Amino acid sequence: METYIGMIAQFAYSRKNLLYWLPCNGQLLDIKGHEALFSLIGYMFGGDNHTHFAIPDLRPKDEHGNPIHLEVGEIYQGKPYIPYYICVEGLYPQFD
């Protein structure tokens, strides 16, 4: 399967260090070194408008907006929890 920068996928295993994938946990990334991903999502999910931008935070949240820590497969809202990851290296998507 070809992977595209900015692609979001779920992985049903608990490996922490997936090559070219980061967990969608809202973390800040340096623009320098992630120019391709930044060109796609910019500051849409946060950042300092100068040197850093944020990736989406797709973790489940409590009623106050705080992330809920869940392990892969733990039951949440009646379904097993499967975390989301964003691809940071791969093919650049083509648009018309």
Steps between C-alpha positions, in 0.01 A plus 500: 500500500633842409496755778439869449624779722212615720312171467331395825454134590421284799733221610361229726825425677692675771840551338621842608755583227346455157736605222367817329183512714428714807208462742227760446545654844526869416876519537699789356745435218774724362408637160863451401529130431125456443448750217287265288254422780491867600419600140193275521358580845671827599378637834155338470553305824710756688856623523685823562460648148880515462702183554263228626169350393277240662371171370135409572404374844261212439516346847171449685424789737311527827218750559760774572694439178789320669644195322401162641789255523397166352695191403450340159199269516361648822123537476390863459140594421422136428782445248868405521723809489728523197730807482547723196837577341606753236754425228790747499711343220380355171357616171381856467131498401415630153206738466317621189 
